[in-house]
Amino acid sequence: MGPLDVEIETRAAGLNFRDVMYTLGLLADEALEQGFAGPTLGLELSGRVVRCGAAVTRCKPGDDVLAFGGASFASHVVVPERAIALKPARWSFAEAATVPTVFFTVWYALKHLANLQPGERLLVHGAAGGVGIASIQVARLLGAEVFATAGSAERRDFATLLGADHVFDSRSLGFDDAILSATGGEGVDVVLNSLAGEAIQRNLRTLRPFGRFIELGKRDFYENTAIGLRPFRNNISYFGVDADQLMKVRPDLAARLFDEIMTLFGQGRLSPLPHRVCPADHVVDAFRTLQQSKQIGKVVVDLHVAPTRIERAAPEPAFQARMDATYLITGGLSGFGLATAHWLADCGARHLALVGSRGLDTPGIGPALEALRERGVAARVFAADVAQQTDVLAVLSDIHDAMPPLRGVIHAAMVLDDALLANLDGARIERVLAPKLDGAWNLHHATHFLPLDFFVLYSSATTALGNPGQANYVGANAALEALAAQRRSQSLPACVAAWGPIADVGVLTTNAAAREGLQARLGAAAITAAQALEALGRMLVHERSGLAVMNFQWGSLQRALPSARDHRFDDLRRLLDAGPADTGDLDLRAHLAQLEPAAARQFVTDALAAEVAEILRLPAERLAADQSLFDLGMDSLMAVELATALEKRFGVTLPSMLISENPSVARIAERLLASISGQQEEPADATRHLVQSMLAQHDEADQLPQADAIVADIHLTAQTGARLIR
């Protein structure tokens, strides 16, 4: 802590849209890293001073203060002295936390930059939010006429009670016409803007000559949204405001402005904001409340009472093998089977029966056995073909005569003979099925009367997904899963572990092409033997079976294996937040093309409703297809979140303004389906949209009624030019 720093025990922290947008990924670190708080959550707080640097004079330990401070959702925050002010005694900590950011920003914007004068007109959006309420207070203090917008009748009534002179619907794209009408076509002097996209053009249209446009939002900056220069012909000034950056780059000005607003509060000319308090235990609810604009004024997180202590979960019990038992591993002389033997040794096993068709002639078996012996493990090698019942019985007889009692079986034996189905004959199918299926069946019959602790069958994740060229291998593993189900129905132990590709042991270590091909299909690296066996231990401890263990990206998997798009994986897709878009545009279009039009529409509508329900925190069944989403509580920020979710899920970009213009599930689904299926607008419609956009951009909205005539002229000119060229 430096000589001019102050340590504060945080009692309350204000939540801002900056925090919500950063959390949603709508603001990159670039947008925050140049600011006072930096790329952290939290910007303002109130609390009690704990320590002061040697040169601090504005406060002392024990003083109650409000302050700017990054990462303010914490028990203690260290801030420079210039960023604090003493809290008026009559204020609660929650009230104090509503003041710093909002009033500092508004005072800087309206007083310092816009120089708002008595009798001038101010347009402010979101009048029932923190910035809106503070703007109305400051505008009335400065003697300005206030034009405000709000998203619901209740909020518009609230804005009127606060002192707004004219209040309009912020969800109507015609607010500019309404304001021009209310001012006799003159417009306003200052716009305090927090809206994005097309609304910027409409705001500019409302400005009279020598007007000032003050941009508080950040998204359009970092999306590099284009603004035509034509509106600025009327001596209009444009200010991009980032109060966080002001505090870092111009600290003296920031301190002076902060002192000015605190003086006004001390004089009773400004008041803290109305607010909703959320305890720290429910900070997620606080973020969601602000995102959905459910509050009036400010959302404050109460940090006075520490969050409920989350007790550390008891360590999960580890799998332990018996030291006085024998464990049989088929395929245990090499590859993953041998890795399993070493894992059992790690778990405490001291007696292993390792079975392989080549026995002690297996390459590399000598050093492997020596490594086990050095760890105190007595490993006995059996040369046996587990597909032969007599061989299995002979192995079990030897174990019975010379080793401790058999308490566990792991069947890892396998043979691969890959080929397309048309190229497989009976012999090649039998070659793969015999060690897996016949071996498992023989082990089952030979041990079903023994008191085993576990009976593990090594299967493959391809049983659920399929794999081109491995029909025989997939079929063998499917049979193992059926055998395990039969054993469990008979109250016999059985565990099927369905492995994905394993990178560091087994066939993939000697076949780089196969390994790279599988990783490309999965979109992720193959798992290691250690990861697989750790999962096996958890499966045995919890007596689970039939679990697939693999790394994958669902989108890559669906592109490579069409079976992954089956409806039986819908729950997994939802869990992974991987919608139909992850199949890629072509796969999605192919899937929709196979459906009847009504079924395709229902498919898209259901997926869209699921996204909307998640954002609105409502049951999907409550969403009527023709009901306006705004009536259910969606706002412009949530429309941005929905547009982002749809792009992720469907691979189709829908502007958030388009969602605002089509606010029901049914209408958005229609546009979404048209985009997915590649349907384009008629040329006249596309041209009309372009003309209307250009007219609005160049402040020629009065010509919008003539848009159709302009379109007709364009097409006539194009047709004439085409004939001349021919």
C-alpha positions in Angstrom: 0.0 0.0 0.0 1.4 3.4 -1.0 1.6 6.6 1.0 -1.6 8.0 -0.7 -3.6 4.7 -0.6 -6.5 3.9 1.6 -7.7 0.4 2.6 -11.5 0.1 2.9 -13.5 -2.7 4.4 -16.2 -3.0 1.8 -19.8 -2.9 3.1 -21.7 -2.4 -0.3 -20.7 -2.4 -4.0 -22.7 -0.9 -6.9 -23.3 -3.1 -9.9 -23.1 -1.5 -13.4 -24.0 -2.5 -16.9 -20.3 -2.5 -17.6 -20.0 -5.5 -15.2 -22.9 -7.3 -16.8 -21.6 -6.8 -20.4 -18.1 -7.9 -19.4 -19.5 -11.0 -17.8 -21.5 -11.8 -20.9 -18.4 -11.4 -23.0 -19.8 -8.4 -24.8 -16.9 -6.3 -23.7 -13.3 -7.4 -24.4 -10.5 -6.7 -22.0 -9.5 -4.0 -24.5 -12.5 -2.0 -23.5 -11.5 -1.9 -19.9 -7.8 -2.2 -19.6 -7.2 1.5 -20.1 -9.5 2.4 -17.2 -9.0 3.1 -13.5 -10.6 -0.2 -12.5 -9.1 -2.2 -15.4 -10.6 -5.5 -16.6 -12.2 -6.4 -13.3 -15.7 -6.7 -12.0 -16.9 -3.9 -9.8 -16.2 -0.2 -10.0 -17.7 1.5 -6.9 -18.2 0.8 -3.3 -18.9 2.1 0.2 -17.3 1.0 3.5 -15.2 1.8 6.5 -11.5 2.9 6.3 -9.2 0.3 7.9 -5.8 1.7 7.1 -4.4 4.9 5.6 -1.0 5.6 3.9 1.4 8.0 5.6 0.5 10.9 3.3 -3.3 10.6 3.4 -5.2 13.6 4.8 -8.8 13.3 3.6 -9.8 10.4 6.0 -8.6 8.3 8.9 -9.2 4.7 10.1 -12.8 4.3 11.2 -14.3 6.8 8.7 -17.2 5.7 6.6 -16.6 6.5 2.9 -17.7 5.9 -0.7 -15.2 5.4 -3.4 -14.2 4.3 -6.9 -12.3 1.0 -6.8 -11.7 -1.9 -9.2 -12.5 -5.5 -8.2 -14.9 -4.0 -5.6 -16.9 -7.2 -5.0 -14.4 -8.1 -2.3 -14.1 -7.9 1.5 -11.3 -5.2 1.3 -10.3 -2.8 -1.4 -7.3 -0.5 -1.7 -7.9 2.8 -3.5 -6.0 6.1 -3.9 -7.1 8.9 -1.6 -8.4 11.0 -4.5 -11.0 8.3 -5.3 -12.8 8.5 -2.0 -15.3 10.9 -0.3 -16.6 10.9 3.2 -20.1 9.3 3.5 -22.8 11.6 4.8 -23.9 10.2 8.2 -27.6 10.1 7.1 -26.9 7.7 4.2 -26.8 3.9 4.5 -23.9 2.1 2.9 -26.2 0.8 0.2 -27.3 4.4 -0.6 -23.7 5.5 -0.7 -22.8 2.8 -3.2 -25.3 4.1 -5.7 -23.5 7.5 -6.1 -19.9 7.4 -7.4 -20.1 6.0 -10.9 -23.5 7.2 -12.1 -23.5 10.7 -10.8 -19.8 11.2 -11.7 -20.5 10.1 -15.2 -23.7 12.2 -15.6 -22.1 15.3 -14.1 -19.0 15.0 -16.3 -21.2 14.4 -19.4 -23.9 17.1 -18.9 -22.0 19.8 -17.0 -18.4 19.5 -18.1 -18.8 18.3 -21.7 -22.2 19.3 -22.9 -22.4 22.5 -20.8 -26.1 22.0 -20.5 -27.8 25.4 -20.1 -31.1 26.5 -18.5 -33.9 26.1 -21.1 -32.1 23.6 -23.3 -33.6 20.3 -24.0 -32.0 17.0 -22.9 -32.9 13.5 -24.3 -32.0 10.6 -22.0 -32.8 6.9 -22.5 -33.6 4.4 -19.8 -35.1 7.0 -17.5 -35.9 4.5 -14.7 -32.3 3.2 -14.6 -29.4 4.6 -12.6 -28.1 6.9 -15.4 -31.6 8.0 -16.3 -32.6 9.0 -12.8 -29.3 10.8 -12.1 -29.6 12.6 -15.5 -33.1 13.8 -14.6 -31.9 15.1 -11.3 -28.9 16.9 -12.8 -30.9 18.3 -15.7 -33.5 19.8 -13.4 -30.7 21.2 -11.2 -29.3 22.9 -14.4 -32.7 24.1 -15.5 -33.0 22.0 -18.6 -36.2 20.5 -20.2 -36.1 16.7 -20.0 -37.2 14.3 -22.7 -36.9 10.7 -21.5 -37.7 7.2 -22.8 -38.5 4.1 -20.7 -39.5 0.6 -21.6 -42.8 0.0 -19.8 -45.8 2.0 -18.7 -44.7 1.7 -15.0 -41.2 3.0 -15.8 -42.6 5.9 -17.8 -44.9 6.8 -14.9 -41.9 6.7 -12.6 -39.9 9.0 -14.9 -42.7 11.5 -14.9 -42.8 11.5 -11.1 -39.1 12.1 -11.1 -39.7 15.3 -13.1 -39.2 14.4 -16.7 -41.2 16.8 -18.9 -41.9 14.4 -21.8 -41.7 10.6 -21.6 -41.7 8.2 -24.6 -41.6 4.5 -25.2 -37.9 3.3 -25.6 -39.1 0.1 -27.3 -40.6 2.0 -30.2 -38.2 2.8 -33.0 -40.3 5.9 -33.7 -39.1 7.8 -30.6 -37.4 10.3 -32.9 -40.6 11.1 -34.7 -42.4 11.6 -31.4 -39.7 13.9 -30.1 -39.6 16.0 -33.3 -43.4 16.2 -33.1 -43.3 17.3 -29.5 -40.7 20.0 -30.3 -42.4 21.4 -33.4 -39.7 19.8 -35.6 -36.8 21.5 -33.7 -35.4 18.6 -31.7 -33.3 18.6 -28.6 -29.9 20.1 -27.6 -28.3 17.2 -25.9 -28.6 13.5 -26.3 -27.3 11.2 -23.5 -27.1 7.9 -25.4 -26.9 4.4 -24.1 -28.6 2.6 -27.1 -26.7 0.7 -29.8 -27.1 0.2 -33.5 -29.8 1.9 -35.5 -30.9 3.9 -32.5 -27.8 6.0 -32.9 -29.0 7.3 -36.2 -32.4 8.1 -34.8 -30.8 9.9 -31.8 -28.7 12.0 -34.2 -31.9 12.9 -36.1 -33.4 14.4 -33.0 -30.5 16.9 -32.5 -31.0 20.5 -33.4 -28.1 22.7 -34.7 -25.3 23.0 -32.3 -26.5 19.9 -30.5 -24.3 17.7 -28.4 -24.3 13.9 -28.7 -22.8 12.1 -25.7 -22.2 8.3 -26.1 -22.1 6.3 -22.9 -22.1 2.9 -24.4 -19.0 1.0 -25.4 -20.2 -1.8 -27.7 -20.5 0.4 -30.8 -17.0 1.7 -30.2 -15.4 -1.8 -30.2 -17.6 -3.1 -33.0 -16.5 -0.1 -35.0 -20.1 0.9 -35.9 -20.2 3.3 -38.8 -21.9 6.7 -38.4 -22.4 8.9 -41.5 -21.1 12.5 -41.2 -24.1 14.2 -42.7 -25.8 14.9 -39.4 -22.7 16.8 -38.2 -23.2 19.5 -40.9 -25.3 21.3 -38.3 -22.4 22.0 -35.9 -23.2 18.9 -33.9 -20.6 17.8 -31.4 -19.9 14.1 -30.5 -18.4 13.0 -27.2 -17.5 9.4 -26.4 -17.5 9.1 -22.6 -15.7 6.5 -20.4 -15.6 7.8 -16.9 -13.4 4.9 -15.8 -10.7 6.1 -18.2 -11.1 9.7 -17.1 -10.3 8.7 -13.6 -7.0 7.2 -14.7 -5.9 9.6 -17.4 -7.0 12.9 -15.9 -7.0 12.2 -12.2 -7.1 15.9 -11.2 -10.2 16.7 -13.2 -11.8 13.5 -11.9 -11.1 14.5 -8.3 -12.5 18.0 -8.9 -15.7 16.7 -10.5 -16.2 14.2 -7.7 -15.8 17.0 -5.1 -18.4 19.1 -7.0 -21.1 16.4 -6.9 -20.4 15.5 -3.3 -20.8 19.3 -2.5 -24.2 19.2 -4.2 -25.2 16.1 -2.2 -24.1 17.9 0.9 -26.4 20.8 0.0 -29.3 18.5 -0.5 -29.6 19.4 -4.2 -29.0 15.8 -5.3 -30.2 12.6 -3.8 -28.9 9.0 -3.8 -30.6 6.6 -6.2 -33.4 4.2 -5.4 -31.9 0.8 -5.3 -32.4 -2.9 -4.9 -30.0 -4.7 -2.5 -28.9 -8.3 -3.1 -26.8 -10.2 -0.5 -23.4 -11.4 -1.5 -24.8 -15.0 -1.4 -27.0 -14.1 -4.3 -24.6 -12.1 -6.5 -25.7 -14.1 -9.6 -29.3 -12.9 -9.0 -28.0 -9.3 -8.8 -26.3 -9.6 -12.2 -29.5 -11.2 -13.7 -31.7 -8.5 -12.2 -29.6 -5.8 -13.8 -29.4 -7.6 -17.1 -33.2 -8.0 -17.3 -33.7 -4.4 -16.1 -36.0 -5.6 -13.3 -34.8 -2.8 -10.9 -35.7 0.8 -10.5 -32.4 2.7 -10.2 -29.4 0.8 -9.0 -28.6 -2.8 -8.0 -26.3 -2.9 -4.9 -24.5 -6.0 -3.6 -24.5 -6.1 0.3 -21.0 -7.2 1.5 -21.6 -6.3 5.1 -22.5 -9.9 6.0 -19.9 -12.3 4.5 -21.2 -14.9 2.1 -22.2 -18.1 3.8 -19.1 -20.2 4.1 -19.1 -23.0 1.6 -17.9 -26.1 3.4 -15.2 -27.9 1.4 -16.6 -31.2 0.2 -15.1 -34.2 1.8 -12.5 -35.9 -0.4 -14.0 -38.5 -2.7 -13.1 -41.9 -1.5 -10.3 -43.4 -3.6 -10.6 -46.9 -5.1 -8.5 -49.4 -3.0 -7.6 -52.8 -4.1 -7.1 -55.7 -1.6 -3.6 -56.7 -0.8 -4.7 -60.3 0.0 -6.6 -60.8 -3.3 -5.8 -61.7 -6.9 -6.9 -59.6 -9.8 -7.2 -61.1 -13.4 -6.5 -58.8 -16.4 -7.0 -60.2 -19.9 -4.9 -58.4 -22.5 -2.8 -57.4 -19.5 0.6 -58.0 -21.1 0.7 -54.9 -23.2 -0.9 -51.5 -24.0 -3.8 -50.3 -21.9 -4.2 -53.7 -20.2 -0.6 -53.4 -18.9 -1.2 -49.8 -17.8 -4.3 -51.1 -15.9 -2.0 -53.6 -14.1 0.3 -50.8 -13.0 -2.8 -48.8 -11.9 -4.0 -51.7 -9.7 -0.6 -51.8 -8.2 -0.9 -48.1 -7.4 -4.3 -48.9 -5.7 -2.7 -51.5 -3.4 -3.0 -54.7 -5.4 -0.2 -57.2 -4.7 -1.2 -60.2 -6.7 -2.0 -60.0 -10.5 -2.8 -62.6 -13.1 -1.9 -61.2 -16.5 -3.4 -63.1 -19.4 -2.3 -62.7 -23.1 -2.2 -65.0 -26.1 1.7 -64.9 -26.3 2.4 -65.1 -22.6 6.0 -64.6 -21.7 6.8 -64.2 -25.5 5.1 -60.8 -25.5 7.6 -58.1 -26.5 8.7 -56.0 -23.6 7.1 -58.1 -20.9 10.3 -58.8 -19.0 11.0 -55.1 -18.0 7.3 -54.7 -17.2 7.3 -57.6 -14.8 10.5 -56.4 -13.2 8.9 -53.0 -12.6 5.9 -54.6 -10.9 8.2 -56.8 -8.8 10.1 -53.8 -7.6 6.8 -52.4 -6.3 6.1 -55.5 -4.3 3.6 -57.0 -6.8 3.6 -60.7 -7.6 2.5 -60.8 -11.2 2.0 -64.2 -12.9 1.8 -64.5 -16.6 -0.6 -66.8 -18.4 -0.5 -67.7 -22.1 -4.1 -68.3 -22.9 -6.8 -67.6 -25.5 -9.7 -66.3 -23.6 -12.0 -67.1 -26.5 -11.4 -70.7 -25.6 -13.4 -71.9 -22.6 -10.8 -74.6 -21.7 -8.0 -72.0 -21.6 -10.1 -69.8 -19.2 -10.9 -72.7 -16.9 -7.2 -73.6 -16.8 -6.2 -70.1 -15.8 -8.8 -70.0 -13.0 -7.7 -73.4 -11.8 -4.1 -72.3 -11.5 -5.1 -69.1 -9.7 -7.2 -71.2 -7.2 -4.3 -73.6 -6.6 -1.4 -71.1 -6.3 -2.6 -67.6 -5.7 -4.9 -65.7 -3.2 -8.6 -65.8 -3.9 -9.8 -64.1 -7.1 -11.7 -60.9 -6.3 -11.7 -58.9 -9.5 -11.7 -59.4 -13.3 -10.8 -56.8 -15.9 -11.4 -57.9 -19.5 -9.2 -55.7 -21.7 -8.4 -58.2 -24.5 -9.1 -57.0 -28.0 -8.2 -57.4 -31.6 -8.8 -54.8 -34.4 -9.5 -55.7 -38.0 -10.8 -52.4 -39.5 -12.6 -52.4 -42.9 -15.7 -51.0 -44.4 -18.8 -53.2 -43.9 -18.9 -54.3 -47.5 -15.3 -55.7 -47.1 -15.9 -57.6 -44.0 -16.5 -61.4 -44.2 -17.4 -63.9 -41.5 -13.7 -64.6 -40.7 -12.8 -61.0 -40.1 -15.9 -60.4 -38.0 -15.2 -63.5 -35.9 -11.5 -62.4 -35.4 -12.7 -59.3 -33.6 -15.7 -60.7 -31.8 -13.9 -63.8 -30.4 -11.5 -62.2 -27.9 -14.0 -59.6 -26.7 -17.4 -61.4 -26.8 -16.4 -65.0 -26.4 -13.7 -64.1 -23.9 -16.2 -62.1 -21.8 -18.8 -64.9 -22.0 -16.3 -67.5 -20.9 -15.1 -65.3 -18.0 -18.8 -64.7 -17.0 -19.6 -68.4 -16.8 -16.4 -69.4 -15.1 -16.6 -66.8 -12.3 -20.4 -66.2 -11.7 -20.3 -68.3 -8.5 -17.3 -66.4 -7.1 -17.6 -63.5 -4.6 -16.0 -60.9 -6.9 -15.7 -57.3 -6.0 -15.8 -56.2 -9.6 -16.1 -57.5 -13.1 -15.0 -54.9 -15.6 -15.5 -55.0 -19.4 -13.5 -52.6 -21.5 -15.8 -51.2 -24.2 -15.6 -48.2 -26.5 -17.4 -44.9 -26.9 -17.9 -45.9 -30.5 -20.7 -48.2 -29.3 -22.9 -45.1 -28.8 -21.5 -43.1 -31.8 -20.4 -45.6 -34.3 -17.2 -45.4 -36.3 -16.7 -45.9 -40.0 -14.7 -49.0 -40.7 -15.2 -50.6 -37.3 -18.6 -52.3 -37.5 -17.1 -55.5 -36.1 -15.4 -53.8 -33.2 -18.5 -51.7 -32.4 -20.7 -54.8 -32.5 -18.4 -56.6 -30.1 -18.5 -53.8 -27.6 -22.3 -53.5 -27.9 -22.5 -57.2 -27.0 -20.3 -56.5 -23.9 -22.7 -53.9 -22.7 -25.6 -56.3 -23.1 -23.7 -58.9 -21.0 -23.0 -56.3 -18.3 -26.7 -55.5 -18.2 -27.5 -59.2 -17.9 -25.1 -59.6 -15.0 -26.4 -56.6 -13.2 -30.0 -57.9 -13.5 -28.7 -61.1 -11.8 -27.1 -59.0 -8.9 -23.7 -59.8 -10.2 -21.0 -57.1 -10.3 -20.5 -55.6 -13.7 -19.0 -52.4 -15.0 -18.6 -51.4 -18.6 -16.1 -48.6 -19.3 -16.6 -47.1 -22.7 -13.2 -45.6 -23.6 -12.5 -42.9 -26.1 -9.2 -43.0 -27.9 -6.2 -43.3 -25.5 -3.1 -41.4 -26.5 -0.1 -42.7 -24.7 -0.6 -46.5 -24.7 -2.0 -49.1 -27.1 -2.6 -49.0 -30.8 -2.6 -45.2 -31.2 0.9 -44.8 -30.0 2.1 -46.7 -33.2 -0.4 -45.3 -35.6 0.0 -41.5 -35.8 -2.4 -41.2 -38.8 -5.2 -43.0 -36.8 -4.5 -40.9 -33.8 -4.7 -37.6 -35.7 -7.8 -38.7 -37.6 -9.6 -39.5 -34.3 -8.6 -36.3 -32.7 -9.8 -34.4 -35.8 -13.2 -36.2 -35.5 -13.4 -35.5 -31.8 -12.1 -31.9 -32.0 -10.0 -32.6 -28.9 -6.9 -34.5 -27.8 -7.2 -38.2 -26.9 -7.3 -38.9 -23.2 -4.3 -40.4 -21.4 -4.2 -43.8 -19.7 -4.0 -42.1 -16.3 -7.1 -40.0 -17.0 -9.0 -43.1 -18.1 -8.0 -45.2 -15.1 -8.8 -42.4 -12.7 -12.3 -42.4 -14.1 -12.4 -46.2 -13.8 -11.6 -45.9 -10.1 -14.5 -43.4 -9.6 -16.8 -45.8 -11.5 -15.9 -48.7 -9.2 -16.2 -46.6 -6.0 -19.7 -45.4 -7.0 -20.7 -48.7 -8.7 -21.4 -47.0 -12.0 -21.4 -48.7 -15.4 -21.8 -47.8 -19.1 -20.1 -44.4 -18.9 -18.1 -43.1 -21.9 -14.8 -41.4 -21.0 -13.4 -39.2 -23.7 -12.4 -35.6 -24.7 -14.5 -34.1 -27.5 -16.1 -31.0 -29.0 -19.7 -31.8 -29.8 -19.6 -29.7 -33.0 -16.6 -31.6 -34.4 -18.1 -34.9 -33.4 -21.4 -34.2 -35.1 -19.7 -33.1 -38.3 -17.6 -36.3 -38.4 -20.2 -38.8 -37.1 -23.8 -38.2 -38.3 -25.1 -40.5 -35.6 -24.1 -37.9 -33.0 -27.0 -35.7 -34.3 -29.5 -38.3 -33.1 -32.2 -37.1 -30.8 -31.1 -39.4 -28.0 -28.2 -37.0 -27.5 -30.5 -34.0 -27.0 -30.0 -33.9 -23.3 -26.2 -34.0 -23.7 -26.3 -31.3 -26.3 -28.3 -29.1 -23.9 -25.9 -29.9 -21.1 -23.0 -28.9 -23.2 -24.8 -25.9 -24.7 -24.1 -27.3 -28.1 -27.1 -26.8 -30.4 -27.8 -27.8 -33.9 -25.5 -25.1 -35.2 -22.5 -27.1 -34.0 -23.1 -29.4 -36.9 -22.0 -26.7 -39.2 -24.2 -24.8 -41.7 -24.2 -27.5 -44.3 -25.2 -30.3 -41.9 -27.9 -28.2 -40.3 -29.4 -27.3 -43.7 -29.2 -30.9 -44.7 -31.0 -32.0 -41.6 -33.7 -29.3 -42.0 -34.1 -30.2 -45.7 -35.0 -33.8 -44.7 -37.9 -32.5 -42.6 -41.3 -31.5 -43.7 -41.7 -27.7 -43.6 -43.9 -27.8 -40.5 -41.4 -30.1 -38.7 -38.5 -27.9 -39.7 -40.3 -24.8 -38.4 -41.1 -26.6 -35.1 -37.4 -27.7 -34.8 -36.2 -24.2 -35.1 -39.0 -22.8 -32.9 -38.3 -25.3 -30.1 -34.6 -24.5 -30.1 -35.2 -20.8 -30.2 -37.8 -21.0 -27.3 -35.2 -22.9 -25.2 -32.7 -20.1 -25.7 -35.3 -17.4 -24.9 -36.4 -19.3 -21.8 -32.8 -19.6 -20.6 -32.3 -15.8 -20.9 -35.6 -14.8 -19.4 -35.3 -17.5 -16.7 -38.8 -18.8 -17.6 -40.1 -22.3 -18.2 -40.2 -22.8 -22.0 -43.8 -23.9 -21.8 -44.8 -20.3 -20.7 -43.6 -18.9 -24.0 -46.5 -18.4 -26.4 -45.1 -18.4 -29.9 -46.9 -15.2 -30.9 -46.3 -13.3 -27.6 -44.0 -10.3 -27.6 -40.8 -11.1 -25.8 -40.8 -7.5 -24.5 -44.0 -8.2 -22.7 -42.2 -11.1 -21.0 -39.3 -8.8 -19.8 -36.8 -8.9 -22.6 -34.8 -5.7 -23.1 -32.2 -4.5 -25.6 -29.2 -6.0 -23.7 -31.0 -9.3 -23.5 -31.7 -9.1 -27.3 -27.9 -8.8 -27.8 -27.4 -11.9 -25.6 -30.1 -13.8 -27.6 -28.5 -12.8 -30.9 -25.1 -14.0 -29.6 -26.7 -17.3 -28.5 -28.4 -17.9 -31.8 -25.2 -17.2 -33.7 -23.4 -19.8 -31.5 -26.2 -22.4 -31.8 -27.2 -22.0 -35.4 -24.2 -20.4 -37.1 -26.4 -17.6 -38.4 -26.0 -13.9 -37.5 -29.2 -12.0 -36.7 -28.7 -8.4 -35.7 -30.1 -7.6 -32.3 -32.2 -4.8 -33.9 -33.8 -7.4 -36.1 -34.8 -9.3 -33.0 -36.3 -6.0 -31.6 -38.3 -5.6 -34.8 -39.6 -9.2 -34.6 -40.2 -9.6 -30.9 -42.1 -13.0 -30.9 -40.7 -16.5 -31.0 -42.7 -17.3 -34.1 -41.5 -14.3 -36.1 -37.9 -14.6 -35.1 -38.1 -18.3 -35.9 -39.3 -17.5 -39.4 -36.3 -15.2 -40.0 -34.0 -17.7 -38.5 -35.3 -20.6 -40.6 -35.0 -18.4 -43.7 -31.4 -17.6 -42.9 -30.5 -21.2 -42.1 -32.1 -22.6 -45.2 -30.4 -20.0 -47.4 -33.5 -18.3 -48.5 -32.8 -14.8 -49.7 -35.0 -11.8 -49.8 -36.6 -10.8 -53.1 -34.3 -8.2 -54.9 -36.9 -5.5 -54.4 -37.1 -6.2 -50.6 -33.3 -6.3 -50.2 -33.0 -3.0 -52.2 -35.8 -1.4 -50.2 -34.0 -2.2 -46.9 -30.8 -0.8 -48.3 -32.5 2.4 -49.4 -34.3 2.9 -46.1 -31.0 2.4 -44.2 -29.2 4.9 -46.4 -31.9 7.5 -46.1 -31.9 7.1 -42.3 -28.1 7.2 -42.2 -28.0 10.5 -44.2 -30.7 12.2 -42.2 -33.2 12.0 -45.0 -35.9 10.1 -43.1 -38.5 12.5 -44.5 -38.1 10.7 -47.8 -38.8 7.2 -46.4 -42.3 7.2 -47.8 -40.7 7.6 -51.3 -38.5 4.5 -50.7 -40.6 2.3 -53.0 -40.4 4.8 -55.9 -36.6 5.0 -55.4 -36.4 1.2 -55.5 -38.4 1.1 -58.7 -36.1 3.7 -60.3 -33.0 1.6 -59.3 -34.4 -1.6 -60.8 -35.5 0.2 -64.0 -32.0 1.7 -64.3 -30.4 -1.7 -63.7 -32.7 -3.4 -66.3 -32.0 -0.6 -68.8 -28.2 -0.9 -68.2 -28.4 -4.7 -68.7 -30.2 -4.3 -72.0 -27.6 -1.7 -73.2 -24.7 -4.1 -72.2 -26.4 -6.9 -74.2 
